[in-house]
């Protein structure tokens, strides 16, 4: 999915927010810990989940920090299939890795600096899968796994570890993929 299309998906999700997902008119299904959303024009489908556990540390100690929405997504459109993205609710440290671990598989995601071209959308708060091959591998690992862990570092030096349940992921992602074929 192009970043501008992903920006639209991101803004739609952030507009509904995880707490409002149950009432969003774009939400078409829920499968345990994952929700399926569809946008018609242009056609976009995605699955999204919030973490079940979040741990923030600085200098090895657990700290309380204020973060925005924390979401893990897999998105589909007519041109892209299975784009994996993550927002940690803060601007990522551009020199630190953003890692997605599922079982014994670890994948490095990428993030970029702020994109001033999309109002209300800070690209430095988002990480994406690298390419279609990695996306396929991540989705397969998530279908086989029980949870996914995202580890990253904020621009302020806080290390974060967000754990997402994968209960319902397979049904949700298969549903989204079918809706956007």
N, C-alpha and C positions, 0 to 999 in steps of 0.2 A: 504494500500500500504506500502510495507516495506520502511524504510527510504532511503535505497540506490536507490530504484526505484523512490521515490519522489525526491531524489537528482537529478536524471536524468531529471525528468520533470522540476524541478526548474531551472537547468542549461539551458535546452532548452528554457524555457520562458525568462530567463534573457538574453540569447543570442539574442533572437529576440527583447526583450524589449517591453514595452507597446506601444511605439511610432512606432515600426517597425512591430507590429502585423499584420497590413494590408497587408504587403508584404511577410510575412513568408509563406513558402511552406507547413508548418505543420498546418496552420490555414485553417479549412475546412468550417467554418460558423461564422456568426456574428448575434447576436440577441440583438438589441438595445445597451445596455451597457456591454454585455458579449460576449466573443469570445470562440469558440470551437476549440481545437487543437487535432490532432491525430498523434501519433508516431506508426509506424508499427512494429519495431523490437527492444525490445519486445512491444507488443500491449499495448498502454497507451492512454487514452483519458482524457481530462480535459477541464474545463471551467475556465475562468479567467477574472477579471475586475480590473481596477485601481480605486482608490477612486475619488469621485467627490468633496470631501472637506477634508482637513487635517488641524488640529489645534494642535500646539505644545505649551506646557506651562511648565514653571519652576517657582516654588514658587508662583503659582497663576497668573503669567503674561504670556501673549502670547509672544513667542520668535521665532526668525528665526533660524532654524537649517538645516544642510545639511543631507539629508537621501538618501539612495539608492532607488531602486525600491520598491514600496508599492503595493502589490497584494493580492487579495483574490481568492482562487482556490477551486474547488471541482474536485477530480481526480478519475479515474476508471482504473482498469486493470483486467486481468483474475482472479486474486485472491482477489482483494479489490474493494469494491463498495462505492462510495461517501465519500472518505476521504477529510475532510475539512482542509485546511491549509492557513496560512497567513504569509507573510513576511512584516515586518514594515520598512525595509530599514536600520536597525541598530541592534546591539546586545541587546537582551532583558535583563532587570534586572531579574536575576533568582529568586529573592525573592518576586517579585511583580506579581500580577495576570495579565493574559492576557484574556480579556473578550470580547466576541462577543455578542452583543445585537441585537435582531430582534424583533420589537414590544415590548411586555411585557415579552419576554423570554430572559434569560441571560445564556450563556454557558461559562464555564472556559476552556481555551485551555492550552496546556502544551508546554514547550520549554525545550531544553537541552543545555548543554555546547557545545562548538565547537567540531565538529567531524574531527579530523586531517586526517582521512582516505580518504576523498573525496576532492581532490584538487579543489580550486575555490568555495567551498561550505561551508559556515559557518552555522552550525546547530543552533547556538545560535541566529540567525536572523530569525528563522522560528518557528511558533507555529502550533500545530496540534490538531485535535479533539482527545478525549481520547479513544473512543472505537466505535464499530459499532452501538451500541444503541444510543449514543450521535450523531453520524454522521447522522443517520436517522432522529432524532429529529431536528437537525440543518437544514438539507436540506428541511424538511417539513416546518419549520418556514420561511426559506428564500423564498420558493415558495409562501407562503401566505403573506409575508411582502412587504413593499415598499422600505426599506433600511436596511442595516446592519451596525452596528457601532462597530469598533474594538478599544478598549481602552487598552493601555499598558504603560509601563515605560521603558525607555532606561537604559542601564548600567551607563549612565552619569546623570541619575536623571530627564530626560525630560519626562513629561507625554504627550502621544500622543492620539489623537482621530481622527480616519479615518472613514469617512462615505462613504459607497458604495451604489450606486443605485442598486436596484434589478429588474429594468425594463429589460425584456428579459431573466431573470435568468431561469424561468421554461422551456422555449423553449430550451435554451442552455443546461441545465443540463439533460433534457430528451434526447436530441440529443446525447450528450456525452455518456450517459448510454447505449443507444441503439447501438451505434457504438462499444462499448467494452463489449457486452454481451458474 
